[in-house]
């Protein structure tokens, strides 16, 4: 298909469909728990999990060198504070809207925490979550903020903490500020440093291009494994919560489209050109893993400038994730509030909940399990029961796929809006019919 110049988006979409069909056929033939299915999916996962690992390998280099390059570019340095502020503002603003939609969805379906049954898997998950919540409850908000500050940058470059990405972001900004000081006092040294960063950045982005060529194969492997091993009966039993979650996610995605429309841009163009990144987020359940494709989509498909796309992309994997840090914790809070004798639909409670959701969205890792961490923070802060997080563990993968796609959309939306507001968006590129990400001529350039 690539040799016949079939577009990248169509190849990715076909991989998604083929993976679903293949996985369901395997499950119908052998059952989701069959040793045959387990063994087969281990081999299929070489393509799926291997691809995600390659993407995760790129996250820290992209975050560090992209942000640092923003400083070494004299044209962009002057507007760094403004662009960062707008990007974070869009992410935090949309996560508050997402939280409000989560509240409304839980109310419409009248979801209650005690209606869910607890099996062995859920009981084990609840025990682990209660231990994790105990660690969080012992830490004050100032201590949690301090956790975001890097104290061993090599440890954070290895991604060993849940706040590693935001720690690398902070370190990149500190190094960038140091560069600006050296540029004033020792311009020759600064020029050498800037040239080195520019060269390394282009090497890193070339590696990104090579890895992104594997996207259709990775998505096929990931989605085939989920379709083959998911327990459909469990999904049916918890169907009401799944429906409520997907309704909230769809509504929030429509909000994204309205914002794009109000910005004077075509929402259908946004969907069409952003589809490969959205599908990648859906399949991988990793906003961080999708970061390389997210940034490339902003630059090449939407016409967002390099600096804006780099900053918005980096912030979006650890701040204001609409699905994981907005909708999900808000829904759970509404569901369990009655158990604590609280009416979840009083204005005071809703206002407090949305404030906590916004603050709690800072530092949530853009990987699988981020929604669980965000939910623990929100429920613990509001002194609400946390066991419901474990009760829903069996349907986490299905909901998390859509949540992650929404997170990715939020990151791209932040870049597009910031670019539009600061005149760093090329409308000609945005309105082009052809997707540049994945096109053979661009991959080989």
C-alpha positions in Angstrom: 0.0 0.0 0.0 2.9 2.3 0.8 4.4 1.6 -2.7 1.1 2.5 -4.2 1.1 5.8 -2.3 -1.9 5.0 -0.2 -2.1 7.7 2.5 -0.6 7.0 5.9 -4.0 7.6 7.7 -5.7 5.0 5.5 -3.0 2.5 6.2 -3.3 3.1 10.0 -7.1 2.8 9.9 -6.9 -0.5 7.9 -4.4 -1.9 10.4 -6.9 -1.1 13.2 -9.8 -2.8 11.4 -7.7 -5.9 10.5 -6.4 -6.2 14.0 -9.9 -6.1 15.5 -11.2 -8.7 13.0 -8.2 -11.0 13.5 -8.4 -10.8 17.3 -12.1 -11.4 17.5 -11.8 -14.4 15.1 -9.0 -15.9 17.3 -11.1 -15.4 20.4 -14.2 -16.9 18.9 -12.2 -20.0 17.8 -10.3 -20.6 21.0 -11.6 -18.3 23.8 -9.8 -15.4 25.5 -8.0 -17.5 28.1 -6.9 -20.3 25.9 -3.2 -21.3 26.0 -3.2 -21.1 22.2 -4.4 -17.5 22.2 -1.9 -16.6 25.0 1.0 -18.1 23.0 -0.1 -16.6 19.7 -0.6 -13.1 21.2 2.9 -13.3 22.8 4.2 -13.4 19.2 1.8 -10.8 17.9 2.9 -8.5 20.8 6.4 -8.4 19.4 5.0 -6.0 16.9 2.7 -4.2 19.2 4.6 -3.8 22.5 7.9 -3.6 20.6 6.6 -0.6 18.7 5.3 1.1 21.9 8.7 0.5 23.5 10.4 2.2 20.6 8.1 5.2 21.0 8.7 5.4 24.7 12.4 5.3 24.1 12.0 8.6 22.2 9.9 10.4 24.8 12.7 11.8 27.0 15.0 12.8 24.1 12.1 14.5 22.3 11.0 16.4 25.4 14.5 17.5 26.3 16.0 18.5 23.0 12.7 20.0 21.6 12.3 22.3 24.6 16.0 23.2 24.7 16.0 23.9 20.9 13.2 26.4 21.6 15.6 28.4 23.6 18.6 28.1 21.2 16.3 29.5 18.5 16.7 33.3 19.0 13.4 33.9 17.1 11.4 31.8 19.5 13.1 32.6 22.8 11.4 35.9 23.3 7.9 34.4 23.3 8.7 31.3 25.4 6.8 32.5 28.5 3.7 33.6 26.6 3.5 30.4 24.5 4.1 28.2 27.6 1.4 30.0 29.5 -1.2 29.7 26.7 -0.4 26.0 26.2 -0.8 25.2 29.9 -3.9 27.4 30.1 -5.6 25.5 27.2 -4.7 22.2 28.8 -6.0 23.2 32.3 -9.0 24.9 30.9 -10.1 21.8 28.8 -9.4 19.4 31.7 -11.9 21.5 33.9 -14.5 21.2 31.1 -13.8 17.5 30.8 -14.3 17.1 34.6 -17.7 18.9 34.3 -18.7 16.6 31.5 -17.7 13.6 33.6 -19.9 14.9 36.4 -22.9 15.3 34.1 -22.5 11.9 32.5 -22.3 10.1 35.9 -25.5 12.0 36.9 -27.4 11.3 33.7 -26.8 7.5 34.1 -27.3 7.6 37.9 -24.1 5.6 38.5 -23.4 4.4 42.0 -20.3 2.8 43.3 -21.9 0.0 45.3 -23.5 -1.5 42.2 -20.3 -3.0 41.0 -19.3 -6.6 42.1 -15.9 -7.5 43.4 -14.0 -10.6 42.1 -10.5 -11.9 42.9 -8.9 -9.6 40.4 -10.7 -6.6 41.7 -10.0 -7.4 45.4 -6.3 -7.7 44.6 -6.4 -4.4 42.7 -8.2 -2.7 45.6 -5.5 -3.8 48.1 -2.8 -2.4 45.9 -4.7 0.9 45.4 -5.3 1.3 49.1 -1.6 0.9 49.7 -0.8 3.5 47.0 -3.4 5.8 48.4 -1.9 5.6 51.8 1.4 6.8 50.4 -0.4 9.7 48.7 -2.5 10.7 51.8 0.7 10.9 53.9 2.1 13.6 51.5 0.9 17.2 51.5 0.3 19.2 48.3 3.6 21.1 48.8 5.4 17.7 49.0 3.7 16.5 45.9 4.8 19.7 44.1 8.4 19.2 45.2 8.3 15.7 43.8 8.0 17.3 40.3 11.3 19.1 40.8 14.3 17.1 39.4 16.9 15.9 42.0 18.6 13.3 39.9 18.1 14.1 36.3 19.6 10.8 35.1 17.0 9.0 37.2 14.3 11.0 35.5 15.7 10.6 32.0 15.2 6.8 32.7 11.6 7.5 33.5 11.8 6.0 37.0 9.2 8.3 38.6 5.6 9.1 37.7 6.7 12.8 37.5 9.8 12.1 35.4 8.5 13.8 32.3 7.6 17.1 34.1 11.0 16.9 35.9 12.7 16.7 32.5 10.6 19.6 31.3 11.7 21.7 34.2 15.4 20.7 33.7 15.1 21.6 30.0 13.8 25.1 30.9 16.6 25.6 33.5 19.2 24.7 30.9 17.5 26.9 28.4 17.6 29.9 30.8 21.3 29.2 31.5 21.9 29.2 27.7 20.3 32.6 27.4 22.7 33.9 30.0 25.7 32.5 28.3 24.5 33.9 25.0 24.6 37.4 26.4 28.0 37.0 28.0 29.8 34.5 25.8 28.1 34.4 22.4 30.8 32.3 20.8 30.3 29.4 23.3 26.5 29.8 23.1 26.7 29.5 19.3 28.6 26.3 19.5 26.2 24.9 22.0 23.2 25.9 19.9 24.7 24.3 16.8 25.2 21.0 18.7 21.7 21.0 20.0 20.4 21.7 16.5 22.3 18.7 15.1 21.3 16.3 17.9 17.6 17.5 17.5 17.6 16.6 13.8 19.2 13.2 14.5 16.5 12.5 17.1 13.7 13.5 14.7 15.2 11.3 12.0 15.0 8.4 14.4 11.3 9.4 15.1 10.7 9.3 11.3 12.1 5.8 11.1 10.1 4.5 14.1 6.9 6.1 12.8 7.1 4.0 9.6 6.2 1.0 11.8 3.0 2.6 13.0 0.5 0.4 11.0 2.3 -2.8 12.1 2.4 -1.7 15.7 -1.3 -0.8 15.8 -2.3 -4.0 14.2 -0.4 -6.0 16.9 -1.7 -3.9 19.8 -5.4 -4.0 18.8 -5.3 -7.7 17.8 -4.1 -8.6 21.2 -6.8 -6.6 23.0 -9.5 -8.0 20.7 -8.3 -11.6 21.3 -7.8 -11.5 25.0 -10.5 -9.2 26.4 -13.3 -10.8 28.4 -16.4 -9.6 26.5 -18.8 -10.9 29.3 -17.1 -8.6 31.8 -17.7 -5.6 29.5 -21.4 -6.5 29.2 -21.8 -6.7 33.0 -20.3 -3.2 33.4 -21.8 -1.9 30.2 -23.6 1.1 31.8 -20.4 2.6 33.1 -18.7 1.9 29.8 -21.5 3.7 27.9 -21.4 6.6 30.3 -17.6 6.9 29.9 -17.7 6.8 26.2 -20.6 9.4 26.1 -18.5 11.8 28.2 -15.4 11.2 26.0 -17.4 11.8 22.8 -18.9 14.9 24.2 -15.5 16.2 25.2 -14.2 15.5 21.8 -17.1 17.5 20.3 -16.0 20.3 22.6 -12.6 20.1 21.0 -14.2 20.4 17.6 -16.2 23.4 18.7 -13.1 25.1 20.0 -11.4 24.5 16.6 -14.4 25.9 14.9 -14.4 29.1 17.1 -10.7 29.4 16.2 -11.7 29.8 12.6 -10.4 26.4 11.5 -12.1 23.4 9.9 -12.9 20.6 12.5 -13.1 17.9 9.8 -9.6 18.8 8.6 -8.5 18.4 12.2 -10.0 15.0 12.5 -8.7 13.7 9.2 -5.2 14.9 9.6 -5.0 14.0 13.3 -6.5 10.5 12.9 -3.2 8.6 12.8 -2.2 10.1 16.1 -5.6 9.5 17.6 -5.6 5.8 16.5 -2.1 5.4 17.9 -3.2 6.8 21.3 -6.3 4.5 21.2 -4.3 1.4 20.5 -1.2 2.0 22.7 -3.0 3.5 25.7 0.0 5.8 26.1 -0.1 9.5 25.6 3.7 9.6 26.2 4.2 6.8 23.6 2.2 8.8 21.1 4.2 12.0 21.7 6.5 11.6 18.7 3.5 11.2 16.3 1.6 13.9 18.2 4.4 16.5 17.6 5.0 15.5 14.0 1.3 15.7 13.3 1.2 19.3 14.7 4.1 20.4 12.7 3.6 18.7 9.3 -0.2 18.3 9.1 -1.5 21.3 11.1 1.2 23.8 10.3 2.1 24.5 14.0 5.6 26.0 14.3 8.4 23.8 15.7 8.7 25.6 19.1 5.0 25.7 19.8 4.4 22.0 18.8 7.4 20.9 20.9 6.2 22.8 24.0 2.5 21.9 23.7 3.4 18.3 23.1 5.7 18.0 26.0 3.3 19.7 28.4 0.4 17.6 27.2 1.8 14.3 28.4 2.0 15.4 32.0 -0.6 18.3 32.4 -4.3 18.5 31.8 -5.1 15.1 30.3 -8.8 15.5 29.5 -9.6 11.8 29.6 -7.4 10.3 32.3 -7.2 13.3 34.7 -10.5 15.0 33.9 -13.4 12.8 33.0 -12.5 9.6 34.8 -11.7 11.0 38.3 -14.8 13.3 38.2 -17.1 10.4 37.4 -15.7 8.3 40.2 -16.0 11.1 42.7 -19.7 11.6 41.8 -20.3 7.9 42.1 -18.8 7.5 45.6 -19.7 10.8 47.1 -23.1 9.5 48.5 -21.2 6.9 50.5 -19.5 9.7 52.4 -22.8 11.5 52.9 -22.2 14.1 50.3 -24.7 15.2 47.6 -22.4 15.3 44.5 -24.5 17.7 42.6 -24.3 20.7 45.1 -22.5 23.7 43.5 -20.0 23.7 46.3 -18.9 20.1 45.9 -18.7 20.4 42.1 -16.6 23.5 42.3 -14.2 21.9 44.7 -14.1 18.7 42.6 -13.2 20.7 39.5 -10.5 22.6 41.3 -9.0 19.4 42.6 -9.2 17.8 39.2 -7.3 20.8 37.6 -4.6 20.7 40.3 -4.4 16.9 40.3 -3.8 16.9 36.6 -0.3 18.3 37.0 2.3 15.5 36.9 0.0 12.6 35.9 2.1 10.3 33.8 1.0 9.8 30.2 1.2 6.0 30.3 -1.2 3.2 31.2 -2.3 3.6 34.8 -2.2 7.4 34.7 -6.0 7.5 35.2 -5.7 5.3 38.3 -3.1 7.7 39.8 -5.2 10.8 39.0 -8.3 9.1 40.5 -6.5 8.3 43.7 -5.3 11.8 44.1 -8.7 13.3 43.5 -10.6 10.9 45.8 -8.0 11.0 48.5 -8.0 14.8 48.5 -11.7 14.9 48.8 -11.7 12.2 51.5 -13.8 9.9 49.4 -13.7 6.0 49.3 -11.1 4.8 46.8 -12.1 1.1 46.5 -14.2 1.9 43.4 -10.9 2.4 41.4 -10.1 -1.3 42.0 -13.7 -2.4 41.3 -13.4 -1.1 37.7 -10.0 -2.6 37.0 -11.4 -5.3 34.7 -12.8 -2.8 32.2 -9.9 -0.3 32.5 -8.3 -1.3 29.1 -11.4 -0.7 27.1 -12.1 2.7 28.6 -8.5 3.7 28.7 -8.1 3.4 25.0 -10.7 6.1 24.3 -9.4 8.2 27.2 -5.9 8.2 25.8 -7.2 9.2 22.3 -8.9 12.1 24.0 -5.7 13.0 25.8 -3.8 13.0 22.5 -6.5 15.3 21.0 -6.1 17.7 23.9 -2.4 17.9 23.3 -2.8 18.6 19.6 -5.6 21.1 20.3 -3.3 22.9 22.7 -0.6 23.2 20.0 -3.1 24.4 17.3 -4.8 27.0 19.5 -1.5 28.3 20.9 -0.1 28.5 17.4 -3.2 30.3 16.2 -3.2 32.9 19.1 0.6 33.6 18.7 0.6 33.6 14.9 2.7 30.5 14.8 0.2 28.5 12.7 0.5 28.1 8.9 -3.0 28.0 7.7 -1.9 26.9 4.2 -0.4 23.7 5.7 -3.5 23.2 7.9 -5.9 23.5 4.9 -3.9 21.2 2.6 -5.8 18.1 1.6 -2.7 15.9 1.8 -1.4 14.5 5.1 2.4 15.1 5.3 3.1 12.7 8.2 3.7 9.3 6.8 4.1 10.4 3.2 7.0 8.6 1.5 8.5 11.7 0.1 8.6 13.3 3.5 9.9 10.2 5.3 12.8 9.9 2.9 13.7 13.6 3.0 
